[in-house]
Amino acid sequence: MRSLLSSLLLFTLTAQAAELAVPDNVIFTKDVEFANPADQHLQVNIAQPKEATGPFPAVVCIHGGGFRAGKREGYDKLLLTLAQHGYVAITVTYRLAPEFKFPAAVYDCKAAVRWLRANAAKYHVDPANIGTMGGSAGGHLAQFLGVTEGVKQFDGEGNLDQSSAVKCVVNFFGPSDFTKSYGKSVDAAEVLPLFLGGDLTTKLKEHIIASPLYWVTPAAAPTLFLHGTADQYVAFEQAQWICDKLKAAQVETELVPFEGALHGLKSVPTEKTDALMIDFFDKHLKAKK
């Protein structure tokens, strides 16, 4: 049986299989440092529409990899797609387990949002319209941003005069409740102790604090969930639970199930999921005419 690590490395590195072809109407910039916690020199890649001057809505893309692997370059192709649809898009490097445990990855993703706001004029970003997306571990981190606006304990460092709030979230098959992952995921017992410093018997509190489900309030960001019903790494119920809780809090949310699809949604055409995601971002991030 393939491990989550090998599965998600394949998922996140797909865009690197061929040389990236940058469209003529897009500016693509690599390796821009946004933070340096613990001397890690974290970077983003950025795609921008070339012709218009903006300001443009923005999307922060967060890669998967079981919190211990994956690279931001896995979303480079998506950045180009988003830029062609009128967005400034960045893909973020964050610190990985087991060297850096929760909440380091959250700190880094929030720092990336704040950096984008601090540099809004330089990159022609509308700071009032920033959304986020991610897959698997990245879906968890994107969701965490969406439910912890104003929770100071997760701020970390860097540009603290800026907000780390996101206006909406697209969550591709990310977990919502780590306390219920064991026995429902083929490798939660391997992955979660690396991220959280122990299992449920030794680090229950950390499992609860790190679960987006327990941070849902009426102030949470509207969220679109895309999840396979046969997901073997992050059970489909994980999306149902947080979707139901968001709805109970009167937060706009939608869950799109893909019948029989496994983790990574590899059986689902990318064009279909991209269209759902972009429609959602258009609805929430682009000014009404």
Secondary structure, DSSP 8 states (H G I E B T S, - for coil): ---HHHHHHHHHTGGGSS-----TTEEEEEEEEEE-GGG--EEEEEEEESS----EEEEEEE--STTT---GGGGHHHHHHHHHTT-EEEEE----TTTS-TTHHHHHHHHHHHHHHHTHHHHTEEEEEEEEEEETHHHHHHHHHHH-TT-GGG--SS-TTS----S-EEEES--S-GGGTBTTBSSHHHHHHHHHSS-TTT-HHHHHHT-GGGG--TTS--EEEEEETT-SSS-HHHHHHHHHHHHHTT--EEEEEETT--TT-TTS-HHHHHHHHHHHHHHHHS---
